[in-house]
Amino acid sequence: MHLKGFIIGCVLLSLSGCASIIAHEITRAHGSPLKGEDPDVVKRQVCDSKQYCISRLNLPGYDNKYKRFSLEVDLQIKRKRKIWRFENDAEKGARTKPLTEHLIIIFPGYHQHADVLTLHQKWLTITTGADVIVVPSPESSDSFQFGLDFTAPLLAEIQRLQPKAVHLVGFSMGALAAQAVAQHTDNARLYLFAPMTDFAYSTRALYNMGYKDKFYTAFISPKTLDEAIQIVYDKSGRTLTDTDLLNHLNRITSPTFVYASSADKITSPKAFNAVQNHYIDVTLFEDLIHLEMVSFFSVDIMSTFVSDLLGRQVPNNETATLGILCDYKDTDCLSQIPED
């Protein structure tokens, strides 16, 4: 949440309307990250019966487009830097397609851009054989609604496609829309990474991590931040019940896999202690901050997720499926990444 300029503005305005200014910055549309700049990616509209539409990114025919190619992303989070590389070589043998005729929908988190997710979209398309699409991040809507306004168009798209199964992958705030779609989809499976269980908790955590020690925040009281959070709810037309992920998950009957970290200060893994639902499986990781959890910054996360997705144990060293994830200075690991 890029609140610095707005908080300074609050100070200059003697705090007049400060909560409204902060709420506006939280909810304003920054433009959809779905730019369609990747030549392999096609952006198209999906709409509900009332003609409310959102964009989706998909890769038509990508699975058969290239016989040999590689994907690579250089990830840097704070002082940690890793490189992920995935190689596909169809000439060495045909890949099995365990999720052919399935649909995977990826729900980005708040301000989570689609560039890295597009690479993972390609990876999942090749690895599973499924149709994989990416939807916008929650703040991309003209009217911020925590991403829940995506539900009706996506349900209409699922009805149109009639997949054998629907795999809903939600990151952080994206978990809200993912579970909302699952509630109305008989053949759904949920995969939630560092899911946001409490909007107010996450907002305060982001504020404390990014701004609490700045001199100008001495003028901003906790009450002002609470007022801004309430304004967000009022303007979105959504309620605390709508965003109560834990309450929704307690009633869900779709197989659900939650991936959380004890080091995550944005979303609390302890919240899932209150969930009593045998359909939900929680995997707890250690020492991974929120951004690392939603960026596949660990091979353990990747192997656990893919094992749940494919319904078989995928070991960390199965590079044909997972690719290779290396620390930037790990020369032994990097040596396994072929040169272009």
C-alpha positions in Angstrom: 0.0 0.0 0.0 1.7 3.1 -1.2 0.5 5.5 1.4 3.5 7.7 2.0 2.5 10.6 -0.2 -1.0 10.5 1.0 0.0 10.4 4.7 2.3 13.5 4.2 -0.7 15.1 2.5 -2.8 14.4 5.6 -0.2 16.2 7.7 -0.2 19.2 5.4 -3.9 19.3 5.4 -3.9 19.3 9.3 -5.5 15.8 9.1 -8.7 17.1 7.6 -10.3 14.1 5.8 -7.2 12.0 6.4 -9.0 8.7 6.8 -10.8 9.3 3.5 -7.5 10.0 1.8 -5.9 6.8 3.1 -9.0 4.8 2.2 -8.9 6.3 -1.4 -5.3 5.3 -1.8 -6.0 1.7 -0.6 -8.9 1.2 -3.0 -8.1 3.3 -6.1 -7.7 1.4 -9.3 -4.0 1.4 -10.3 -4.9 -0.2 -13.7 -5.0 -3.9 -14.5 -1.6 -5.6 -14.6 -3.0 -7.6 -17.5 -1.1 -5.7 -20.2 -1.1 -8.5 -22.8 2.5 -7.5 -23.7 3.7 -11.2 -23.8 3.1 -12.3 -27.4 2.0 -15.8 -26.2 -0.7 -14.3 -23.9 -4.2 -13.4 -25.1 -6.4 -11.1 -23.1 -10.1 -11.5 -23.4 -13.2 -10.4 -21.6 -15.4 -12.7 -19.6 -18.8 -11.4 -18.5 -21.7 -12.4 -16.3 -25.4 -12.4 -17.3 -25.6 -8.7 -16.4 -22.7 -7.9 -18.7 -20.3 -7.1 -15.8 -16.9 -8.1 -17.3 -13.3 -8.7 -16.2 -10.2 -9.5 -18.2 -8.5 -12.9 -18.2 -5.2 -14.0 -19.6 -4.8 -17.3 -21.2 -2.4 -19.1 -23.5 -4.4 -20.7 -26.4 -2.5 -23.5 -28.0 0.6 -22.8 -25.9 1.1 -26.4 -25.0 1.7 -27.3 -28.6 3.3 -24.1 -29.8 6.9 -24.8 -28.9 8.8 -28.1 -28.9 11.7 -26.7 -26.9 11.8 -23.6 -24.7 12.8 -22.3 -21.3 11.3 -20.1 -18.7 13.3 -18.0 -16.3 12.6 -15.5 -13.6 15.1 -13.6 -11.4 13.4 -13.0 -8.0 14.6 -10.5 -5.5 12.9 -10.0 -2.2 14.7 -7.7 0.2 18.2 -9.0 0.4 17.4 -12.5 -0.9 17.8 -13.3 -4.6 16.9 -16.5 -6.4 16.7 -17.7 -10.0 14.0 -20.1 -11.2 14.4 -21.9 -14.5 12.1 -24.4 -16.2 13.1 -26.3 -19.4 10.8 -28.1 -21.7 12.0 -30.3 -24.5 9.3 -32.2 -26.3 11.8 -34.0 -28.5 13.1 -35.9 -25.5 9.7 -37.5 -25.0 6.1 -36.6 -24.6 5.0 -35.2 -21.3 2.0 -36.8 -19.5 -0.9 -34.5 -19.2 -2.6 -35.4 -15.9 -5.0 -32.4 -15.9 -6.1 -32.4 -19.5 -9.6 -30.8 -19.8 -9.2 -29.3 -16.4 -9.2 -25.5 -15.7 -6.8 -23.7 -13.4 -7.6 -20.1 -12.4 -4.9 -18.0 -10.7 -6.1 -15.1 -8.4 -3.3 -12.6 -7.7 -3.1 -10.9 -4.4 -3.3 -7.1 -3.7 -0.8 -5.3 -6.0 0.6 -8.7 -7.1 1.5 -8.1 -10.8 0.9 -10.7 -13.5 4.4 -10.7 -15.0 5.8 -13.5 -12.7 2.4 -15.2 -12.6 2.4 -15.4 -16.4 5.6 -17.4 -16.3 4.1 -19.8 -13.8 1.0 -19.9 -16.0 3.1 -21.2 -18.8 4.8 -23.6 -16.5 1.5 -25.0 -15.2 0.1 -25.2 -18.7 3.0 -27.4 -19.9 3.3 -29.4 -16.6 -0.4 -30.2 -16.2 -2.0 -29.9 -19.7 -4.8 -27.8 -18.1 -6.2 -24.6 -19.4 -4.6 -22.0 -17.1 -5.9 -18.4 -16.8 -4.9 -15.4 -14.7 -7.5 -12.8 -13.5 -6.7 -9.3 -12.4 -5.5 -8.3 -8.9 -8.2 -7.1 -6.5 -7.4 -3.4 -6.7 -7.8 -3.4 -10.5 -11.5 -3.1 -10.4 -13.1 0.3 -11.1 -14.9 -0.1 -7.8 -12.8 -1.9 -5.2 -14.6 -5.0 -3.8 -11.8 -7.1 -2.5 -11.9 -9.1 -5.8 -15.3 -10.5 -4.9 -16.8 -8.8 -8.0 -14.9 -11.3 -10.1 -17.1 -14.2 -8.9 -20.0 -13.9 -11.2 -18.0 -13.5 -14.5 -15.8 -16.5 -13.6 -18.7 -18.7 -12.7 -20.2 -17.8 -16.2 -16.8 -18.7 -17.8 -16.7 -22.1 -15.9 -20.2 -22.8 -17.1 -19.2 -22.0 -20.7 -16.0 -24.1 -20.6 -17.5 -27.1 -18.7 -14.1 -28.4 -17.4 -13.7 -31.8 -15.7 -12.4 -30.0 -12.6 -11.6 -26.5 -11.5 -8.4 -25.7 -9.6 -8.6 -22.3 -7.9 -5.2 -20.8 -6.9 -5.5 -17.8 -4.6 -2.7 -15.6 -3.3 -3.2 -13.5 -0.2 -6.3 -11.3 -0.8 -6.9 -13.4 -4.0 -8.0 -16.2 -1.7 -11.3 -14.4 -1.1 -12.4 -14.5 -4.7 -11.0 -18.1 -5.1 -13.2 -19.4 -2.2 -16.2 -17.5 -3.4 -16.0 -19.2 -6.8 -15.4 -22.6 -5.0 -18.6 -22.1 -3.0 -20.6 -22.3 -6.2 -18.6 -24.9 -8.1 -19.2 -28.6 -7.6 -15.9 -29.9 -9.0 -13.6 -27.3 -7.4 -10.3 -27.6 -5.5 -8.7 -24.7 -3.6 -5.0 -23.8 -3.2 -4.5 -20.8 -0.9 -1.1 -19.2 -0.4 -0.8 -16.9 2.7 -4.5 -16.2 2.5 -5.8 -13.0 3.9 -8.1 -13.9 6.8 -8.6 -10.4 8.2 -8.4 -7.3 6.1 -8.0 -4.9 9.1 -5.2 -7.1 10.5 -3.3 -7.1 7.2 -3.8 -3.4 6.6 -2.5 -2.5 10.1 0.4 -4.9 9.6 1.4 -3.3 6.2 1.1 0.1 7.8 3.3 -0.8 10.8 5.9 -2.5 8.6 6.2 0.3 6.1 5.3 3.5 7.9 5.2 3.2 11.7 8.8 4.4 12.1 8.5 7.4 9.8 8.3 10.8 11.5 5.1 11.9 9.7 3.1 8.9 11.0 3.2 10.5 14.5 0.3 12.6 13.3 -1.7 9.6 12.3 -3.6 7.9 15.1 -4.7 4.2 15.2 -8.2 5.5 15.2 -7.6 7.3 11.8 -6.4 4.0 10.3 -9.5 2.2 11.7 -11.7 4.9 10.2 -10.0 4.4 6.8 -10.6 0.7 7.0 -14.3 1.2 7.7 -14.5 3.7 4.8 -13.1 1.0 2.5 -15.9 -1.4 3.6 -18.6 1.3 3.2 -17.5 2.3 -0.3 -17.0 -1.3 -1.5 -20.5 -2.3 -0.5 -19.0 -5.3 1.2 -19.2 -6.3 4.9 -17.0 -8.0 7.4 -19.0 -11.1 6.8 -18.1 -11.0 3.1 -14.4 -10.9 3.9 -14.5 -13.4 6.8 -12.5 -16.1 5.0 -12.3 -18.4 8.0 -16.0 -18.5 8.4 -16.4 -19.3 4.7 -13.7 -22.0 4.9 -15.4 -23.6 7.9 -18.4 -24.3 5.6 -16.6 -25.3 2.4 -16.9 -28.8 1.0 -14.2 -28.6 -1.7 -10.8 -30.1 -1.0 -8.8 -27.1 0.2 -5.0 -26.7 0.6 -3.7 -23.8 2.7 0.0 -22.8 2.6 1.1 -20.5 5.4 4.3 -19.4 7.2 5.1 -18.8 10.8 7.2 -15.8 9.7 4.4 -14.1 7.8 3.5 -10.8 9.5 0.8 -9.8 6.9 -1.5 -12.8 7.3 -1.5 -14.8 10.5 -1.1 -18.6 10.2 -2.5 -18.9 13.8 -5.9 -17.9 12.5 -6.3 -21.4 11.0 -6.2 -23.0 14.4 -9.9 -22.1 14.7 -10.8 -23.9 11.5 -12.5 -27.2 12.1 -13.1 -28.6 8.6 -11.8 -32.0 7.5 -11.8 -30.8 3.9 -9.0 -28.4 4.7 -5.3 -29.3 4.9 -2.9 -26.7 6.2 0.8 -26.9 5.5 3.0 -24.6 7.6 6.4 -23.4 6.4 9.1 -21.7 8.4 11.1 -18.5 7.9 9.2 -17.3 4.8 7.8 -13.8 4.8 4.6 -12.9 3.0 6.1 -11.9 -0.3 8.1 -15.1 -0.4 5.0 -17.2 0.3 3.2 -15.6 -2.7 6.2 -15.8 -5.1 7.0 -19.5 -5.0 10.3 -18.4 -3.4 10.9 -21.9 -2.0 11.2 -25.3 -3.8 9.4 -26.8 -0.8 6.4 -24.7 -1.5 6.5 -25.6 -5.2 6.8 -29.3 -4.6 4.0 -29.3 -2.0 1.7 -27.4 -4.2 2.3 -29.5 -7.3 1.9 -32.7 -5.3 -1.5 -31.5 -4.1 -2.4 -30.3 -7.6 -1.4 -33.5 -9.4 -2.4 -35.9 -6.6 1.0 -37.6 -6.3 4.2 -37.0 -4.4 6.5 -34.7 -6.4 10.0 -34.7 -4.8 12.1 -31.5 -4.7 14.6 -33.0 -7.2 12.0 -33.7 -9.9 13.3 -30.8 -12.0 11.4 -31.9 -15.1 8.3 -30.9 -13.3 9.4 -28.2 -10.9 12.3 -26.7 -12.7 15.3 -25.5 -10.8 15.3 -22.8 -8.1 18.7 -21.5 -7.0 20.1 -19.0 -4.6 21.8 -16.3 -6.7 25.3 -17.2 -5.3 24.8 -21.0 -5.2 27.2 -21.9 -8.0 26.6 -25.7 -7.7 22.9 -25.2 -8.2 23.3 -22.6 -10.9 25.5 -24.9 -12.9 22.5 -27.1 -13.4 20.8 -24.3 -15.4 21.7 -24.7 -19.1 22.9 -21.7 -20.9 20.6 -20.3 -23.7 
